[in-house]
Amino acid sequence: MPRAFDAREGERPVFDALLDARARFGGHKEILEDQDRKPLTYTGLVRAAFVLGRKIADMTTPQEHVGVLLPSSMGVVVTYFGLHAFGRVPVMLNFTAGSRNLKAALAAAGVTRILTAKRFVENAKLDDLIADLKSVAEIVWLDDIRGSITLKDKLFGLAAGFFPKLFRTPTSAKDPGVILFTSGSFGMPKGVVLSQANLVSNVRQIEAHIDLDPNWVMFNPLPTFHCLGLTGGVLLPLLTGMKAFEYPSPLHTKQIPPLMREAKASILLATDTFVNQYARAGTPEDFASLQFVVCGAEKVRDETHELFARDFNGLPVLEGYGATEASPVIAVNQPNDNRRGTVGKLLPGIETRVEPVEGIPHGGVLHVRGANVMAGYLHCDGSKGIDEPADGWYDTGDVVEVDREGVVRILGRVKRFAKIGGEMVSLTAVEGIAEAVWPDGRHAVVSIPDKKKGERLVLVTDRTDAEVASLTAWARRHGAPELAVPKKILKVSEVPVLGTGKTDYVAIQQMVELEAEAA
């Protein structure tokens, strides 16, 4: 049975929560590993965080917002906790966002130093990006910091490992735990300030929702600039006794399945896009140790469920739902109660309010409140001020239905509805039609202005054989309204996605508008 949720357990600073876990599960327990296969124990992680953190503290100031530009790895985890050990605030930077968005993020967060690594920059071919960022921030190479570690530093780490609460800088659970920037699926990214209590509370909510075994291994290929990658892939396993296996890129389709087998992974955390690709590239043996798969950030397609049911002995694929602003998990299916087509039950300790939307007959816009809801949005002027959510409520912008059991069904985003001939049409539902007709393709639907009907739908797809007639025929057979059938199809070699695997609707909208102007 999962542990009962106690809101008071979430009121802990992040570093103290790590020390609590060490006391609970033992300092010698291996808890962190990556592709270099040199695992760290709880005590090893604490010592490493103190050694690196003190070096970073020497060049920074208390409460400074410090940029972290690193992939999922042991290095990013040690850096994250090292910053917390000395009262610095990690600002996780999305290295796939491009120079313009990153510079805006640095300015908003007041970041003047960026921690990164030469090996990562070389492998990811980010030299031009780093050269550009040097104009607005100091680049600090962690390789050089590690090379400067002396015997004195190691002795400090040894002592700090024995008496961590004497050496760490005390912080409050209300202090920032991380600053993340939303993915920008629908516009410019926003800086989200999550308190330390937000992050620890969300871990405790998940732990009370799903029965987790400390002997399990969490395999995380998601980046830590993505909130699911940070909370789900790092903090959840480390604070609940599971080993966290960090992998630097979800894009390595062929490398990840056999590595999951070697690592004896118990849980795979990813998005539907990547999970589907891993399943196609891997073998049943690669997935044999998994207890279940957890997908977030995008809808899980029926094709993915069918693929796992057919080829992987019915291995559960649990769809969840969240938002960066909620640290991020709001609801998720459970291994013993996996309801396809929903995102499962709400986590304990989350209040909801569903507000009706004119023109949408069922459901409404979901508002949530709880210990996991953000401290606020960062002011974009570098002042480090925040706009707190009114009365603690966060407007998700998602149109949902919530049943009596607290099971959530996502109908779409408010921004993802079009008004055609006076009727509200869910673009997400239209994408569902395309997925039903061509389940092995990737599809996105956007709307553009139309003089006669207000708006019209455009399907962007990587299926070269996609035709309107096939969509129309499916709609007629299944009773879908004709308004929900796109009359225009734009075929592309690849549907744009963000670094997190989410569909990049900004790029797609621009593509469609440019094509419409040229027509």
C-alpha positions as CSV (number, residue, x, y, z in Angstrom):
1,M,0.0,0.0,0.0
2,P,1.2,3.6,-0.7
3,R,2.1,5.7,2.3
4,A,-0.6,8.0,3.6
5,F,-0.2,11.6,2.5
6,D,0.7,14.0,5.3
7,A,1.0,17.6,4.1
8,R,3.5,18.3,6.9
9,E,6.0,15.9,5.4
10,G,6.3,18.2,2.4
11,E,7.3,21.2,4.5
12,R,11.0,20.4,4.2
13,P,13.9,22.1,2.5
14,V,15.1,19.9,-0.4
15,F,18.5,19.2,1.0
16,D,17.1,18.2,4.4
17,A,14.6,15.9,2.6
18,L,17.6,14.2,1.0
19,L,19.2,13.8,4.4
20,D,15.9,12.4,5.7
21,A,16.0,9.8,2.9
22,R,19.6,8.8,3.7
23,A,18.6,8.3,7.4
24,R,15.5,6.2,6.3
25,F,17.2,4.0,3.7
26,G,20.9,3.9,4.8
27,G,23.9,5.9,3.7
28,H,25.4,2.9,1.9
29,K,22.5,2.4,-0.4
30,E,23.3,3.0,-4.1
31,I,20.9,5.7,-5.2
32,L,22.3,7.4,-8.3
33,E,23.8,6.2,-11.6
34,D,24.2,7.2,-15.2
35,Q,25.6,5.9,-18.4
36,D,29.2,6.0,-17.0
37,R,28.1,3.2,-14.6
38,K,29.8,4.6,-11.5
39,P,27.0,4.7,-9.0
40,L,26.8,6.9,-5.9
41,T,25.4,6.0,-2.5
42,Y,23.4,8.4,-0.4
43,T,26.5,9.3,1.5
44,G,28.5,9.6,-1.7
45,L,26.0,12.0,-3.2
46,V,25.9,14.1,0.0
47,R,29.7,14.4,0.1
48,A,29.9,15.1,-3.6
49,A,27.3,17.8,-3.2
50,F,29.2,19.5,-0.4
51,V,32.5,19.4,-2.2
52,L,31.2,20.8,-5.5
53,G,28.7,23.1,-3.7
54,R,31.5,24.8,-1.6
55,K,33.5,25.5,-4.8
56,I,30.5,27.1,-6.4
57,A,29.7,29.0,-3.2
58,D,33.2,30.6,-3.4
59,M,32.3,32.3,-6.7
60,T,28.6,33.1,-6.0
61,T,26.6,34.9,-3.3
62,P,23.9,33.6,-1.0
63,Q,20.5,33.2,-2.7
64,E,22.1,33.9,-6.1
65,H,20.2,32.5,-9.0
66,V,22.7,30.2,-10.8
67,G,22.1,28.9,-14.3
68,V,22.5,25.1,-14.8
69,L,22.9,24.0,-18.4
70,L,23.5,20.2,-18.2
71,P,21.8,17.0,-19.5
72,S,20.3,14.4,-17.2
73,S,23.3,12.8,-15.5
74,M,24.9,12.3,-12.1
75,G,26.6,15.6,-12.7
76,V,23.4,17.6,-12.9
77,V,22.0,15.9,-9.7
78,V,25.2,16.6,-7.7
79,T,25.2,20.2,-9.0
80,Y,21.5,20.7,-8.1
81,F,22.0,19.5,-4.5
82,G,25.4,21.2,-4.2
83,L,23.6,24.6,-4.9
84,H,21.0,23.7,-2.3
85,A,23.6,22.8,0.3
86,F,24.9,26.3,0.3
87,G,21.6,28.3,-0.2
88,R,21.9,29.0,-3.9
89,V,18.9,28.8,-6.3
90,P,19.2,26.4,-9.3
91,V,17.8,27.9,-12.6
92,M,17.5,24.9,-15.0
93,L,18.1,26.1,-18.5
94,N,16.6,24.5,-21.6
95,F,19.5,24.0,-24.0
96,T,17.1,23.2,-26.8
97,A,15.2,26.5,-26.6
98,G,17.6,28.5,-28.7
99,S,19.7,31.6,-27.9
100,R,16.8,34.1,-28.0
101,N,14.7,32.3,-25.5
102,L,17.7,31.4,-23.3
103,K,18.8,35.0,-23.1
104,A,15.3,36.1,-22.2
105,A,15.3,33.4,-19.4
106,L,18.6,34.6,-18.1
107,A,17.5,38.2,-18.0
108,A,14.2,37.3,-16.3
109,A,15.9,35.2,-13.6
110,G,18.8,37.6,-13.1
111,V,21.3,34.9,-13.9
112,T,24.9,36.1,-14.4
113,R,26.6,32.7,-14.2
114,I,25.9,29.4,-16.0
115,L,27.3,26.1,-14.9
116,T,28.0,23.6,-17.7
117,A,30.4,21.0,-18.8
118,K,32.9,20.8,-21.8
119,R,32.1,17.2,-22.6
120,F,28.4,18.0,-22.8
121,V,28.8,21.1,-24.9
122,E,31.1,19.2,-27.3
123,N,28.8,16.1,-27.6
124,A,25.6,18.2,-28.0
125,K,27.4,20.6,-30.5
126,L,26.4,23.7,-28.4
127,D,29.6,25.7,-29.0
128,D,27.8,28.4,-31.0
129,L,25.1,28.7,-28.3
130,I,27.7,29.0,-25.5
131,A,29.7,31.6,-27.5
132,D,26.5,33.6,-27.8
133,L,25.5,33.3,-24.1
134,K,29.0,34.5,-23.1
135,S,27.8,38.0,-24.1
136,V,25.3,38.0,-21.2
137,A,26.6,35.6,-18.6
138,E,29.8,34.1,-17.3
139,I,30.3,30.5,-18.4
140,V,31.6,28.3,-15.5
141,W,33.1,25.0,-16.5
142,L,32.4,22.3,-14.0
143,D,35.3,20.3,-15.5
144,D,37.7,23.1,-14.3
145,I,36.0,23.2,-10.8
146,R,36.5,19.4,-10.4
147,G,40.1,19.7,-11.6
148,S,40.7,22.2,-8.8
149,I,39.5,19.9,-6.0
150,T,42.2,19.4,-3.4
151,L,42.8,17.0,-0.5
152,K,41.5,19.8,1.8
153,D,38.2,19.9,-0.2
154,K,37.9,16.1,0.0
155,L,38.4,16.2,3.8
156,F,35.8,18.9,4.0
157,G,33.4,16.6,2.1
158,L,34.2,13.7,4.4
159,A,33.5,15.7,7.5
160,A,30.3,17.2,6.0
161,G,29.1,13.7,5.1
162,F,29.3,12.8,8.8
163,F,27.7,16.0,10.1
164,P,25.7,17.4,7.2
165,K,23.4,19.7,9.2
166,L,26.4,21.4,10.8
167,F,27.9,22.2,7.4
168,R,24.9,23.0,5.1
169,T,23.4,26.5,4.9
170,P,20.0,26.4,6.6
171,T,17.1,27.4,4.2
172,S,13.4,27.5,4.6
173,A,10.9,25.2,2.8
174,K,9.3,28.4,1.5
175,D,12.6,29.4,-0.3
176,P,12.9,28.7,-4.0
177,G,13.7,25.1,-4.8
178,V,14.2,25.7,-8.5
179,I,13.3,28.1,-11.3
180,L,12.1,26.5,-14.5
181,F,10.8,27.9,-17.7
182,T,7.7,26.6,-19.4
183,S,8.2,24.9,-22.7
184,G,6.7,27.6,-24.7
185,S,4.3,25.3,-26.7
186,F,2.0,28.3,-27.2
187,G,4.3,31.3,-26.8
188,M,7.3,32.8,-25.0
189,P,8.4,30.7,-22.0
190,K,7.5,31.9,-18.5
191,G,9.7,31.7,-15.4
192,V,8.1,29.5,-12.8
193,V,9.4,29.7,-9.2
194,L,8.8,26.4,-7.3
195,S,9.4,26.5,-3.6
196,Q,11.3,23.7,-1.9
197,A,8.0,22.7,-0.2
198,N,6.3,22.6,-3.6
199,L,8.8,20.0,-4.9
200,V,9.0,17.9,-1.8
201,S,5.2,18.0,-1.4
202,N,4.7,16.7,-4.9
203,V,7.0,13.8,-4.2
204,R,5.0,13.0,-1.1
205,Q,1.7,13.2,-3.1
206,I,3.0,10.8,-5.7
207,E,4.3,8.5,-3.0
208,A,0.9,8.4,-1.4
209,H,-0.8,7.7,-4.8
210,I,1.4,4.9,-6.2
211,D,2.9,2.1,-4.2
212,L,6.7,2.5,-4.8
213,D,9.3,-0.1,-3.8
214,P,12.7,1.3,-2.6
215,N,14.4,-1.7,-4.5
216,W,13.2,-0.3,-7.8
217,V,15.2,1.7,-10.4
218,M,13.8,4.8,-12.0
219,F,15.1,5.2,-15.6
220,N,14.9,8.9,-16.6
221,P,15.9,10.1,-20.1
222,L,14.0,13.4,-19.7
223,P,16.0,16.6,-19.2
224,T,15.9,18.2,-15.8
225,F,14.9,21.6,-17.3
226,H,11.6,19.7,-17.8
227,C,9.7,19.6,-14.4
228,L,8.8,16.0,-14.9
229,G,12.4,15.1,-15.5
230,L,13.4,16.9,-12.3
231,T,10.6,15.9,-9.9
232,G,9.7,12.6,-11.4
233,G,13.2,11.5,-12.6
234,V,15.4,12.8,-9.8
235,L,13.6,13.9,-6.6
236,L,11.0,11.2,-6.5
237,P,13.4,8.3,-6.6
238,L,16.0,9.9,-4.4
239,L,13.6,10.9,-1.7
240,T,11.7,7.5,-1.7
241,G,14.7,5.2,-1.8
242,M,14.7,4.2,-5.4
243,K,17.9,4.3,-7.5
244,A,17.7,7.1,-10.1
245,F,19.3,6.2,-13.4
246,E,19.9,9.3,-15.4
247,Y,20.3,9.3,-19.2
248,P,21.4,12.4,-21.2
249,S,19.0,12.4,-24.1
250,P,15.5,10.9,-24.8
251,L,16.4,11.0,-28.5
252,H,18.8,7.9,-28.4
253,T,16.1,5.5,-29.5
254,K,18.4,2.5,-30.1
255,Q,20.7,2.9,-27.1
256,I,18.0,3.3,-24.4
257,P,16.2,-0.1,-24.5
258,P,19.2,-2.3,-24.0
259,L,20.5,0.1,-21.3
260,M,17.2,-0.3,-19.5
261,R,17.8,-4.0,-19.4
262,E,21.4,-3.6,-18.1
263,A,20.2,-1.2,-15.5
264,K,17.4,-3.5,-14.4
265,A,15.0,-0.5,-14.8
266,S,11.7,-0.8,-12.9
267,I,10.0,2.4,-14.1
268,L,10.5,4.2,-17.4
269,L,9.6,7.9,-17.3
270,A,9.2,9.6,-20.7
271,T,6.7,11.1,-23.2
272,D,4.4,9.1,-25.5
273,T,6.5,10.1,-28.5
274,F,9.7,8.6,-27.0
275,V,8.1,5.6,-25.3
276,N,6.6,4.6,-28.7
277,Q,10.0,4.8,-30.4
278,Y,11.7,2.8,-27.6
279,A,9.1,0.1,-27.9
280,R,9.6,-0.2,-31.7
281,A,13.4,-0.3,-31.3
282,G,13.6,-2.6,-28.3
283,T,12.9,-6.2,-27.6
284,P,10.7,-7.8,-24.9
285,E,13.8,-8.6,-23.0
286,D,14.8,-4.9,-22.8
287,F,11.5,-4.1,-21.1
288,A,11.3,-7.3,-19.0
289,S,12.3,-5.7,-15.7
290,L,9.8,-2.8,-15.9
291,Q,6.9,-2.7,-13.5
292,F,5.2,0.0,-15.6
293,V,5.9,3.0,-17.8
294,V,4.8,6.6,-16.9
295,C,4.1,9.1,-19.7
296,G,3.5,12.8,-19.2
297,A,3.6,16.0,-21.2
298,E,1.4,14.7,-24.0
299,K,-1.5,12.4,-24.7
300,V,-0.8,8.7,-24.8
301,R,-2.0,7.4,-28.2
302,D,-4.1,4.2,-28.4
303,E,-1.4,2.9,-30.7
304,T,1.1,3.0,-27.8
305,H,-1.2,1.2,-25.5
306,E,-1.9,-1.5,-28.1
307,L,1.8,-1.9,-28.9
308,F,2.6,-2.6,-25.2
309,A,-0.4,-4.9,-24.8
310,R,0.6,-6.9,-27.9
311,D,4.4,-7.0,-27.7
312,F,5.3,-6.5,-24.1
313,N,2.9,-8.7,-22.2
314,G,0.5,-6.0,-21.3
315,L,3.0,-3.8,-19.5
316,P,1.0,-0.9,-18.1
317,V,1.5,2.5,-19.7
318,L,0.3,5.0,-17.2
319,E,-0.7,8.4,-18.6
320,G,-0.4,11.3,-16.2
321,Y,-1.1,15.0,-16.3
322,G,0.5,18.0,-14.8
323,A,2.0,21.4,-15.3
324,T,5.3,23.0,-14.4
325,E,3.3,25.3,-12.2
326,A,2.1,22.3,-10.1
327,S,5.6,20.9,-9.6
328,P,4.3,19.1,-12.0
329,V,2.1,16.1,-11.2
330,I,-1.7,16.8,-10.8
331,A,-3.1,13.4,-11.7
332,V,-1.8,10.0,-12.9
333,N,-3.1,6.6,-13.5
334,Q,-2.2,3.7,-11.2
335,P,-0.8,0.3,-12.1
336,N,-3.8,-1.4,-10.6
337,D,-6.3,1.2,-11.9
338,N,-5.2,2.2,-15.4
339,R,-8.0,3.9,-17.2
340,R,-7.2,4.4,-20.8
341,G,-8.2,7.7,-22.3
342,T,-8.0,9.4,-18.9
343,V,-5.0,10.8,-16.9
344,G,-6.1,9.0,-13.8
345,K,-7.1,10.2,-10.4
346,L,-6.1,13.5,-8.8
347,L,-3.2,13.2,-6.3
348,P,-4.1,13.5,-2.7
349,G,-4.0,17.0,-1.2
350,I,-5.1,18.8,-4.5
351,E,-8.2,20.9,-4.5
352,T,-10.0,21.5,-7.8
353,R,-12.4,24.0,-9.3
354,V,-13.9,23.5,-12.8
355,E,-15.2,26.6,-14.4
356,P,-17.6,26.4,-17.4
357,V,-16.5,27.7,-20.8
358,E,-19.1,29.3,-23.2
359,G,-19.6,27.2,-26.2
360,I,-18.2,24.0,-24.6
361,P,-21.1,21.9,-23.3
362,H,-19.1,19.5,-21.1
363,G,-16.5,20.0,-18.5
364,G,-14.7,23.3,-18.0
365,V,-11.4,24.9,-17.2
366,L,-9.5,23.2,-14.4
367,H,-8.1,25.3,-11.5
368,V,-6.0,23.6,-8.9
369,R,-4.7,24.5,-5.4
370,G,-2.4,22.6,-3.1
371,A,1.0,22.4,-1.5
372,N,2.5,21.6,-4.9
373,V,1.2,24.7,-6.6
374,M,4.0,27.2,-7.5
375,A,5.2,30.2,-5.5
376,G,4.5,32.2,-8.6
377,Y,5.6,33.5,-12.0
378,L,9.0,35.3,-12.1
379,H,8.9,39.0,-13.1
380,C,10.6,39.3,-16.4
381,D,12.7,42.3,-15.4
382,G,15.4,40.5,-13.5
383,S,14.2,41.8,-10.1
384,K,13.6,38.3,-8.8
385,G,10.0,39.3,-7.8
386,I,7.2,37.0,-8.4
387,D,3.4,37.1,-9.1
388,E,1.8,34.7,-6.7
389,P,-1.3,32.8,-7.8
390,A,-4.5,34.5,-6.4
391,D,-5.6,32.7,-3.2
392,G,-3.3,29.8,-4.2
393,W,-5.3,28.8,-7.3
394,Y,-3.6,28.0,-10.6
395,D,-5.6,28.2,-13.8
396,T,-4.3,25.3,-15.9
397,G,-6.0,26.5,-19.1
398,D,-7.0,22.9,-19.7
399,V,-10.6,21.9,-20.4
400,V,-11.4,18.8,-18.4
401,E,-14.1,16.5,-17.0
402,V,-13.6,15.3,-13.4
403,D,-15.9,12.4,-12.3
404,R,-17.0,11.6,-8.8
405,E,-14.0,9.4,-8.2
406,G,-11.6,12.2,-9.1
407,V,-10.7,10.7,-12.4
408,V,-9.6,13.4,-14.9
409,R,-10.3,13.4,-18.6
410,I,-8.6,16.0,-20.7
411,L,-10.8,17.5,-23.4
412,G,-8.2,20.1,-24.6
413,R,-6.7,23.5,-23.8
414,V,-8.7,26.6,-24.0
415,K,-6.3,27.8,-26.7
416,R,-6.8,24.5,-28.5
417,F,-10.4,25.2,-29.5
418,A,-11.5,26.7,-32.7
419,K,-14.8,28.5,-33.4
420,I,-16.1,27.2,-36.8
421,G,-19.5,28.3,-38.0
422,G,-20.4,29.4,-34.4
423,E,-19.5,25.9,-33.0
424,M,-16.5,25.2,-30.6
425,V,-14.3,22.4,-32.0
426,S,-11.6,20.8,-29.9
427,L,-8.3,20.7,-31.9
428,T,-7.2,17.9,-29.6
429,A,-10.2,15.8,-30.6
430,V,-9.5,16.5,-34.3
431,E,-6.0,15.2,-33.8
432,G,-7.6,12.1,-32.3
433,I,-9.4,11.5,-35.6
434,A,-6.1,11.7,-37.6
435,E,-4.5,9.3,-35.0
436,A,-7.4,6.8,-35.5
437,V,-7.0,6.9,-39.3
438,W,-3.2,6.8,-39.3
439,P,-2.1,5.5,-35.9
440,D,1.6,5.2,-36.8
441,G,1.9,8.8,-37.9
442,R,2.4,12.1,-36.0
443,H,-0.2,14.7,-36.4
444,A,-1.0,18.2,-35.2
445,V,-4.0,20.4,-35.9
446,V,-4.1,24.2,-35.8
447,S,-6.6,26.8,-37.0
448,I,-6.3,29.8,-39.2
449,P,-8.8,32.6,-39.9
450,D,-11.5,32.0,-42.5
451,K,-13.7,34.7,-43.9
452,K,-16.8,32.5,-44.2
453,K,-16.7,30.3,-41.1
454,G,-14.5,32.3,-38.7
455,E,-11.7,29.7,-38.5
456,R,-10.7,26.7,-40.5
457,L,-8.7,23.6,-39.5
458,V,-5.3,22.5,-41.0
459,L,-3.8,19.1,-40.3
460,V,0.0,18.9,-40.3
461,T,1.1,15.3,-40.6
462,D,4.2,13.2,-41.5
463,R,1.9,10.8,-43.4
464,T,2.6,11.2,-47.1
465,D,-0.6,9.3,-48.0
466,A,-2.9,11.5,-45.9
467,E,-6.0,12.6,-47.7
468,V,-9.1,14.5,-46.5
469,A,-11.4,11.8,-47.9
470,S,-10.0,9.2,-45.4
471,L,-10.7,11.6,-42.5
472,T,-14.2,12.3,-43.8
473,A,-15.0,8.6,-44.2
474,W,-13.9,7.9,-40.6
475,A,-15.9,10.8,-39.2
476,R,-19.1,9.6,-41.0
477,R,-18.6,6.0,-39.7
478,H,-18.1,7.1,-36.1
479,G,-20.6,10.0,-36.0
480,A,-18.1,12.8,-35.7
481,P,-19.3,16.2,-36.9
482,E,-18.2,17.4,-40.3
483,L,-16.9,20.5,-38.7
484,A,-14.2,18.4,-37.0
485,V,-12.7,17.3,-40.3
486,P,-9.8,19.5,-41.6
487,K,-10.3,20.5,-45.2
488,K,-6.6,21.3,-45.6
489,I,-3.6,18.9,-45.0
490,L,0.0,20.0,-44.9
491,K,2.4,17.1,-45.3
492,V,5.8,17.4,-43.8
493,S,8.8,15.1,-43.4
494,E,8.8,15.7,-39.6
495,V,6.2,17.3,-37.3
496,P,8.1,19.9,-35.2
497,V,8.6,18.9,-31.5
498,L,10.2,20.6,-28.5
499,G,13.2,19.2,-26.7
500,T,10.8,17.6,-24.2
501,G,9.0,15.7,-26.9
502,K,5.9,18.0,-26.8
503,T,4.4,19.1,-30.1
504,D,5.8,22.6,-31.0
505,Y,2.6,24.4,-31.8
506,V,4.3,27.8,-32.2
507,A,6.5,26.5,-35.0
508,I,3.6,24.6,-36.6
509,Q,1.3,27.7,-36.5
510,Q,4.0,29.8,-38.1
511,M,4.6,27.1,-40.8
512,V,0.9,26.9,-41.6
513,E,0.4,30.7,-41.7
514,L,3.4,31.1,-44.0
515,E,2.1,28.4,-46.3
516,A,-1.4,30.1,-46.4
517,E,0.2,33.4,-47.3
518,A,2.1,31.8,-50.1
519,A,-0.9,30.0,-51.5
